[in-house]
Amino acid sequence: MTAILKLQNLKKAFGAVTVADNQSYEVQRGEALGILGPNGAGKTSMFNLITGTLKANSGRIEFAGKDISGWSAARRSHAGIARSFQVPQPFSGMTVFENAMIAATQSAGLHGHAAEAHCIEVLEQTELMGKANVLAGSLTLLERKRLELTRALCTKPDLLLLDEIAGGLTEAECQSLIHTIKDIHASGVTIIWIEHVVHALLSVVDRLIVVDFGKLIADGDPKAIMESPQVKEIYLGIEADA
Amino acid sequence: MDWLNAVVQGTLLGGLYALFAAGLSLIFGVMRLVNIAHGDLIVLAAYLGLTVTTATGMHPLLALVLVVPVMAAIGYALQRGLLNQTLGDDLLPPLLVTFGLSVIIQNALLEGYTADPQKLSAGALETASFGLGGLTLGVLPALTFAIAVVVIWGLQRVFYHTPLGRAFRAVSDNQDIAQLMGLNRRHIFGLAMALALAVTAVAGILLGIRTSFDPSIGGGRLIFGFEAVIIGGLGNLWGTLAGGVILGVAQTVGAKIDPGWQILSGHIAFLIILAVRPNGLFPRISA
């Protein structure tokens, strides 16, 4: 296996608040990595650093063997990094299909019929085809989350970052979303998934990282990590000796 | 019949105001930039037309073939080289910078062309007229109105039926997300300014054929443009045309009552609409 993403001594602080404290880890091509941590631990900031929305204070990020630390968000998108947002942020005045087309034409560089065909394929995969001509602003929460996924996939990503995509959904909605995410992973896309809905996360990922105060406090097999006293104490708030 | 004549003439004049306003509307819609130098850019286009026509002897309308691409290129360079740097969460820097730009353009025109009033000569077209149901309409005002309708229809097509328009709407909706979708915001803004100044070029040439101009008249054209945009509702191009028409009609009807009231009555109409419908008559439906 080769590393698709490499973080080396990544540091980011907002004044006294450190959101990335010397983080170093690798993600292998084809992996599905889960990220757990309490609110404010720096999980979303980690995504912002990887996609280029935030610039690190120091350290470097490598993607597919290239140092992308100085690249703009748009360039990283072209290179194959895509993300979904915890709070869906569709282009609300545009239709679902137009939202998808922006990603397909701008990031994936497709044109005309090829772009349309790609969007249709993705919309079918994410089960939004029936809503293609609806304004994105009028979608339900589940549909908006699916649109986040659709747009990210339309960029033809190699690395997909999912930010609490299962949050706020009913159990049935969550299950159908898990099914879709498994499909995406099976198609060869590397996934990093931040999630508080632990059972959803564990049903997909094959590795888990736990962060707190911007530091990695655990990294490895999901089952072993969920059993570790340290994680139980910090993340689940259970006393270590309980 | 005199009143009907005033309304019809005002409507045709509104086409010119809509052309003044379309570029402003487009720029504000795409990048929330209020361009104080817009009126001076219209005058700049008129002077470019003057240079082309005097140098080549071309008809001013034919000179559009040169002036439109030159203005578009100026727009792209201006946006990438200067205005992009001023855009952010704060509305003040672009206001100040475009205000400064307005001063610079006026003074540069004064240096280059002197303060003498100039006019673009369009020959027989200027005085040609035709009869319509008892009214006599000038060919030039009618042509101006027709051009305004075509330009606005074209902008509307670009906005809603082309990949470029989709990109405009995406950056307008959410710049940060658009960047994550691989859109280069700076380039898209450059293209929007290029398109806006291409329209401005048309407005400038038609202005120069219709009336005499000197380097100082940009401010007045800016006000007419702003008023048309705000009457019509921000971000709505057909609304901008309607706004231009309302402004034009108010002016000609005002002038009919008393010739001194022409400009004033346009401003009064604007103030009334601003008071009654602060969002304009046809605000864009926001999601």
Interface residues (C-beta under 8 A of the other chain):
Chain A: T51 T53 S72 A73 A74 S77 H78 A82 R83 F85 Q89 F91 S92 G93 M94 E98 M101 I102 A103 T105 Q106 S107 A108 G109 H111 L135 A136 G137 S138 R151 T155
Chain B: P163 R166 A167 R169 A170 D173 N174 D176 I177 A178 Q179 L180 M181 G182 L183 N184 R185 S286 A287
